[in-house]
Amino acid sequence: MIQPAEPAVYIQRGTAAFRRTNLAVFSAGFSTFALLYCVQPLLPVFSQVFGVSPAESSLSLSLTTIMLALSVLVSGSLSEVWGRKSVMAVSLLSAALLNIIGALVPTWHALLFVRALEGIAFSGLPAVAMAYLSEEMDRPSVGLAMGLYIGGSSLGGMLGRFISGFLADVASWRMALGVIGLLGMLSAWIFWQTLPPSRHFHPRPLALGQLHASFLEHLRDAGLPWLFIEGFLIMGSFVTTYNYIGYRLIAAPYGLSQTAVGAIFIVYLAGVGSSTWFGELAGRLGRRKVFWATIALMLLGEAITLMSSLAVIIVGITILTCGFFGAHSVASSWVGLRAQHSKAQASALYLCFYYFGSSIAGSCGGLFWSSGGWRAVVGFIGALLVLALLISLRLSTLQPLTVAAPTQPPASL
C-alpha cells in the first residue's frame, strides 16, 4: 500500500525552530556587517597612517563590496549544488579568518588584497540566507524573519564600527581588525550550532546554461529589475553617508575623536527595530504600500544632516538609518517572495546591485567630498534617493503575484 506523502512543514512563528533559525541568521547578519564595515570609521586613520586620500582610503571598503557583488552571483548558484547551510558556514568562518590576517599585513596594498579576498568570502552568506528563509519559513513569517536577519546586520554594523573606532583610539587599527575577526569566529560557531537543516532544499547539478537562463528570466520580470536597481540606490546612499560623515565630524568645528565618531554608529540600534517593524508592517499591509515611505524617510534624514548642530546631524543620521534598514528589509523579502524559482539567483542579483551601489557610490562620494565638502556629498546622495523614490512609486503600481504552493498562502506583495 502506498503511503501518502507527508505534507510540507514550514518553520512558523512561535516554534522552537523559528527561534533557533532567527538566532542563527541574527548571528550571521551580525558577523557579516561587523566584519564588512569595521573599516568604515578607520578611513581617516588609513589616510593618516598610509598617506592616502579619502577616496583611496574608501577602497578598503569598496574593494570588499565590489568583490562581494561579483562573487555573490556564483556563490548563490553553488548553494544550489552544495546546500544552503554548509555554504553559509564556510563563508562566515573564512571571512572572520581573513579579517584577522588583515590585521597583520604590513602594507596598504596588502591590506586591500586581503579585503578583496574577504569580499569573495562574504559572498556565501547574504543571497543564500535570503533563499534559505524564503524556502524554509511559512510566508506570513518571512517578513519578520528577514527583518530580524537585517536587524542582526544593523547591530553588527553598529558594534563593529564602534569597537573598531574605540580600539583604534586606545590601541591601534590592527587591534581593531583582530578583535572583530575573533567575534566573527564566535558568530560562525553559533550559526553552525543553531541553524536547522534545510527541509525544502533539493540539490541540483550546476548547469551554466540553465544559470544564464535563470538570470535572464529574473531580469525579464516586471518587478524584480526595479527592485535590483533600488538595492543599488539605497545602499549607495547609505554607505556614502557613513563613509564621509567621519571626515566631517573629525574636522573643525566638531573635532570629534575616533571613539566619539564610532559612538555615533549607536544609532544603528534604530535600524534593529525599524527593519523588524517595517518587515512585519509590509507583511500586513503589502510591500507596495510600505516601500516608498522608507525611501522618503531616508531622503528626509539625509536633508537634516545639512544642519550645523551636532545633535541635529545625529538625528538626521538616525532617521536615514531607520529608513535604510526598513527599505532593505522590505525589498529583500519582496525579491525572495516574487521569484517563483531559483530564489538564490534572484537574491544574488539583488545583492549584486546592492553591493555595487556600495562600491561605486561609496567611492564616488569621496570625489564629491574633496571637491565640495559635505554639501556636495548630500547633493549626490539626494539625487540617488530622489531616483529611488520615483522607482518606488512605480513599484507601488506593480501587480502582485498570486502563484504559491498549496501549503503556503500567498503573502501581500
N, C-alpha and C positions, 0 to 999 in steps of 0.2 A: 504494500500500500504506500502510495506516495504521500509523504508528509507535506503539509502546506508550508510555504516559505514564511519564515518569521518576518513580522513587519519591521521596517527600518526604524531604529531607535535613534533619536537625535538628542543631543545634550540640551536640557531645559533649565531655565532659571529656577533656583531654589534647591537643586540637587547637589550632591557631593561632587559629581563630575563637573558641574558648572563651576563650583568654587575652585576645584583643582585646576581646571582649564584657565580660569581667569588669573589665578596666582602665577601659572606658568607664563602666560602671554604678557602679564603685567611685568614679570621679571625680565622677559625677553625685550619688551619695549624699553624698560628702564636701562638695561645694559646697552642696547644699541644706541640710544640717544646720548647716554653718558659718554660712551667711547667716541661716538662720531663728533660730538660738539664740545668735548672738553678742551679743544684747542681754541675755541672762539674767544674767550676772554684773554687768551695768551697772545693774540695777534699783535698788540702793541709791544709785548715782551719780545716776540720774534723780530719785530722791526728793530728794536734796540740791540738785541744780542747778535743777530746775524747781519745787521745793516741792510735790511731790505725795505722796500716801500710798502705802504698799506695794501696796495693791490697784489704785490708779490707775496706778502705775508698771508693774505687770504687764500693763497694756493694750498696751504696746509689743510684747509677745509675743502676748497673747491676741487682739488685733485681727487680727494677721497670720494666726494659725492659724484663726480663725473665718472669715475671707475665703477662706482656703485650703480649709476644709471645704466651704463653699458652692460655690466655683468648680470644685472637682475633679470634681463631677458633670457639669459642662458640658465641661471640658477632656478628660476621658476619652472623651466622645462625639465631640468634634471630631477626636480622633486616629483615630477610625474612618473619618473622611472624608479628612483631610489626610495621614495616615500617622504612624507612631509617632516616627520619628527626628526629623523636622522640628519637631513639636510640642515634643518634649523639649528640643531645642537652643535654640529661641526662648525657652522657659521659663527655662532656665539663664542665658542671656545677659541677658534683661530683668531678672531678679531681681538679678543682680550690679550692673547699672547703677543700679537703684533704691536699692540699699544705699549706693552712692557718693553719690547725691543726698541720701539721708537724713543723711549726714554733714555736709551743707552747709546744711540748713534752719535758720531762726533760732528757731522756737518749738516748744513741746511739742506743740501740736495739729497743726502742720505735720509734725512727725516721725511722729505717729500716722497721719496721712493717707498718708504715703509707705509706712509699714509695712503699712497696709491694702492699698495697691496691690501691694506686694511679695507679699502673700499670694495675690492673684489670679495674679501671675506664676508663683509656685511651683507652682500647681495643674497645670501642664502636664507635670510630671515624675512624681510618685510612682505614680499609678494607671497611667499609660502605661508606666512602666518595669516594673511588675508584669505587665502584659498582654504586653509585648514578651518578657520572659523565659519566660512560660508558653507563648507561641506558638512561639518560636524554639529553645528548649532541648529536648533529649530529656528525658523525665520523670525518669530517675534523676539528672540533673544540675541539675534545677530547684532543689532544696533547697539545694545548695551555692552555686549562683549567687545565689539570693536572700539567703543568709547573707552572701556577700561584698558584695552591694549594701548590706545593712544594716550590715555591718562598716565600709564606707566612710562610711556615715551616722554611725556612732558615732565614728570617727576625726575626721570633720569637726566633729561636735558638740563633741568634746574640744578640738581645736585652735582652733576658732572662739571658744569660751568662754575658753580660756587666753590666746590672743593678745589678745582684746579686754580682758580683765581686766588683763593686763600693760601694754598701751598706755594704758589709762585711768589707770594709776598714773604712768607715766613721761611721758606726753604729754597726751592728752585722749580723751574718748569719741568725739569726731569723728574723730580719727586712727584709732581702733579700727574704726569702721564703714567708713571709706575703705579701709583695708588689707584687710579681709575682702572687700570688694567687688572689689578687684583680684584676689585669689585666686580668687574666683568666676568672673571672666572667663577666667582661665587654665584652670580646670577645664572651662569650656564649650568652649574650643578643643580640649582633649584629647578630650573626649567626641565632638565632631564628627569628629575625625580618626580615631578608633579604632573606633567602633561599626559593626559590619557592617550593611548594609541589610537590611530585613525580607524574608524569603523566603516567609513563610506568612501575611502580612497581605494581605487583599483589601478595598480601599476600598469603601465603600457610602454612598449618599446619606443625609444627616441627615434622619430622619423622626421628628418629635416623638412621634407616636402610638406608633411602634414602641419608641422610647426609654422612654416611660412603661410600656409593656407589659413591656419587658425588666427595668426596675427592680422592678416588681411580682412578676415571676416569681422573681427572686432573693430577694425578701423572703418568698416562699411556700416556699422551700426549707427542708428540715428542719434544716439546719445553718448555713447562711450568716447568717441574722439573729443567731444567738447569737454567731457569730464577729465580727459587726459590733459588738455590744454589748461583747464582750471588748476590742475595739480602743479603745472609749471608756474603759473602766475602767483598762486597763493604762497607756495614755498619760496619762490624767488623773492617775493616781497618780504616775507618773514625773516629769512636768513640775512638779507641785505640790511634790514633794520638792526639786527643784533650784531652783525659783523662790524658796523661802524659807529654804533652808539657809544662803544667803549672809547674810541678815539675822541669823540666829542666830550665825554664826561671826565676823561683824564686831563684834558686841556683846560686852560682858564676859560671862564671864571669858576669852574666847578672844582677842578684839581683833585678828583677822587683817586684813591689808591686802587690797586688791583683787587684787593679784598672787597672794597666798597662797590666796585663795578660788578664783581662776581655776585655780591649780595643782591643786586638788582634782579638777578635771574630768579629770585624767590617768587617773583610774580608768575613763574611757571606753575605754581600751585593753583592759580586761577585756571590754567589750562587743564589740570587734572579734573576739576569739577565741570568745566564747560564742555569738554569732549564727551563726558558721560551724559551730561544733561542734554546737550544737543543731539547726541546719538539716540537717546530714548525719546526725545521730542520728535525727531524725524521718523521714528518707528510708529508713533501715534498719529502724527498729522500728515506724514508724507514728506519725502526729501525735497520734492519740488517746491513745497511751501516754506521750507526752513532754510534751504541752502543760501539763497540770495541775502537773507538777513545776516548770516555770519560774515559774508564778504563786506556788506555795508558797515558792520561793526569794525572790521579791520581798517577800512578807509577812515572811519571816524577816529580811531586810535592813532593812526599814522598822522593825521592832521594835527592832533593835540600835541604831538611831540615837537611841533614848531615853536611852542611857547618856551619862554626863558626860565620859568620857575622849575627847579629840580623836582619838586613834589608833583607838579602838573605833568612833567615829562614822564615820570614813573606811572602816573595814572593812564597816560596815553599808551605806554608800552603794555600795561596790564590789559587795557581794552583790546589792543591789537592781538595780544596773546590769546585772550578768550575767543575772539573771532576766528583766529587761525586754527586753533585746535578743534573748535566746533566745525569749521569748514572742512578740515581734513577728515574728521570723524564721519561726517555726512557723505562726503564724496567717496571715500574709500569703501564704505559699506555699500554705497549705491553701485559702484563698479562690480563688487562681488555678487550682488543680487541681480543686476541687469544681465551679466554674462551668463548665458544659458549652458555653456560648455567651456572646457579649457579655462577654468577660473584662474588658475595660476598664471596663465599667459595674459589674461585680461588685467590682473593685478600688477603683473610685471610691466605692462605697457604704461599703466597709470604711474607707477613708481619711477619708470624710466623718465617720463616727462617731469615728474615731481622733483627728482634729484638733478636733472638737467637745469631746472629752474634755479635750484640752489647753487649750482656751479656757475652758470652763465650770468645770472643776475647778481649773485653774490660777488663775483669778480668785477663785473661792470660797475657795481656800486662804488668800488674803490676809485675808479676814474672820475665819477661824479663828486666824490668826497674831495679828491685832490684839486679839482677844478673849481668847485663852488661851495664846498663845505656841506653842512647838514641840510640846508635848504635845497641844494641841488639833489642830494640823496632822496629827500622826501618827494621832490618833484618827479624823480624817476620812479619811485615806488608808487606814488599816486597814479601815474599813468598805467602801470601794471594793474593796479586794483580797480581802476575805472573800467578797463577792458574786461577784467574778471567779473565785475558786477554786470556788465552788459551781457556777457555769455550766460551768467546765472539766470538772468531774466528770460533768456531764450530757453534755457533748460526747464524753466518753470512751466513752459507750454508743452513739454515733452509728454507724449502719451505713455503711461506705464505699461510694462509687460504684464501679462496675466498668466503666462505659462509657468507652472510649478508642479513639483512632484505631489502625488495624492496625499502623502503624509505631511507635506509642508505647505500650509495655506499661504497664498501669496501675500507678501508684505506690501505696504504702501511704498511706492517708488516715486 
